[in-house]
Amino acid sequence: MSYSVGQVAGFAGVTVRTLHHYDEIGLLVPGGRTHAGHRRYTEEDLDRLQRILFYRELGFPLDEVAVLLDDPDADPCAHLRRQHALLTARIEKLRRMAEAVEHAMEARRMGIDLTPEERFEVFGDEDPEQYAEEAEARWGDTAAWAESQRRAAAYGKEDWKRLKAEADAWGERYVRLLAAGEPATGEAARAMAEEHRQHISQWYYECPYPMHRCLAEMYVADERFTAFYDAMHPGFAEHLHDAILANADLRPS
């Protein structure tokens, strides 16, 4: 069984010109010719072409491909082992590249366009995107979500550092309020709750009192948010919940 140059080009997804070039440089010389001088490729030729195209896909120049294929000490199994090793290495490299691109895309989508060093400098061990997918699932079709994405996309490293510094300072002051035994319905706690609402409105999205109430309920209903606040001081989440509701109760609806 033999095949014409057109048939082989169709099998392999290459051009006829490419096959002519491989013949001219001695990389793939057809095993037969017709009486009219037309090229005819054998099964062995197709096997060699497959190996050529594999090495080319991996970036080997044609002269190196010729050396690899014409190595007198290499048998077909050796070629397969080499190809398997090269392909495995390529897959791993592409996997790492894909992960890097995915992380960059996610950071861009979430508006946190920072280098790894900058992200660690700003957030430390905290992951600002830890609940990003869930948050988008919950609120992705809301105006508040769209506004938060628009704002975050404009923030640079210094903006994120300032945002986090303000949040950390607020948390430290709230912990001192808790340690002092201030009631959640008292004036000091209500003022802290109002500051919390204004911080959200300033940095993320406009947070009216009904929405702030919803956030307060989430802080005690979702154990992850409860754990986040309670890690700073036992009872923080429930106290903040009560303070937010007390603050909202005194505000016009």
C-alpha positions, 0 to 999 in steps of 0.5 A, spaced: 500 500 500 502 506 498 499 513 498 500 519 493 503 526 496 496 529 496 493 523 500 499 524 505 498 531 506 491 530 507 492 525 512 497 529 516 494 536 516 500 539 512 501 542 505 504 538 499 509 544 499 511 541 506 512 534 504 516 536 497 521 540 502 522 534 507 523 530 500 528 535 498 532 536 504 532 528 505 528 528 511 522 524 508 524 521 502 518 517 499 519 510 498 517 509 491 515 513 485 510 512 479 513 511 472 511 518 471 516 520 477 510 522 482 512 520 489 508 514 493 509 514 500 509 507 504 506 505 511 514 506 513 514 513 510 507 515 514 511 512 521 517 517 520 512 523 518 508 522 524 515 522 528 517 528 524 511 532 526 511 530 533 518 533 534 516 539 530 510 540 534 515 540 540 519 546 537 525 542 534 528 544 528 529 540 522 536 539 522 535 536 529 529 532 527 533 529 522 539 527 527 534 524 532 530 520 527 537 517 523 540 515 530 543 508 528 543 506 535 536 508 536 530 503 535 523 505 534 521 503 542 527 508 544 523 514 539 517 512 543 520 513 550 523 519 548 517 522 545 513 520 551 518 523 556 518 530 551 510 530 551 509 529 558 514 534 560 510 539 555 504 537 558 506 539 565 509 545 562 502 547 559 499 545 565 503 550 569 502 555 564 494 554 564 494 555 572 498 561 571 493 564 566 487 562 570 489 565 576 491 572 572 484 571 569 481 570 576 485 576 579 483 581 573 476 579 573 475 580 581 479 587 580 485 585 584 490 586 579 496 585 583 503 581 582 504 575 587 509 579 591 504 585 592 498 580 594 502 577 599 504 584 601 497 587 602 493 581 604 498 576 607 495 569 609 488 572 607 485 570 600 481 576 598 478 571 593 476 565 597 469 566 597 469 570 590 465 564 586 460 563 591 459 571 592 458 572 584 453 566 584 449 569 590 449 576 587 452 576 580 446 579 577 445 585 582 447 592 581 451 592 588 456 586 585 457 590 578 458 596 582 463 593 586 467 590 580 467 596 577 470 600 583 475 594 584 478 594 577 480 601 578 484 599 585 492 599 585 496 596 590 496 602 594 488 603 594 488 595 597 493 597 602 489 603 604 482 599 604 485 593 608 489 598 613 482 601 614 478 595 615 484 592 620 484 599 624 476 598 625 477 591 627 482 593 632 477 598 635 471 594 635 475 589 639 477 594 644 469 596 645 468 588 646 473 588 651 470 594 655 463 590 655 460 595 651 453 593 649 451 592 642 445 597 642 449 602 645 451 608 642 459 606 641 457 600 638 452 603 633 457 608 631 462 602 629 456 599 625 455 605 622 462 606 620 462 599 617 456 600 613 460 607 610 466 603 609 462 598 604 459 604 601 466 607 600 470 602 597 465 596 594 458 598 593 452 603 596 450 599 602 443 602 604 440 600 611 436 594 608 442 591 605 446 592 611 441 588 615 442 582 610 449 582 611 448 582 619 444 576 618 449 573 614 455 574 619 451 569 624 448 565 619 454 563 615 459 559 620 465 562 615 463 569 617 462 567 624 469 564 624 472 570 621 469 575 626 470 571 632 477 569 631 478 576 632 474 576 639 469 571 641 462 573 640 464 578 635 460 576 629 453 576 634 455 583 637 456 586 630 450 583 628 446 586 633 449 593 633 448 593 625 440 592 627 440 597 632 443 602 628 439 601 622 433 601 627 434 608 628 435 610 621 429 612 616 427 606 612 
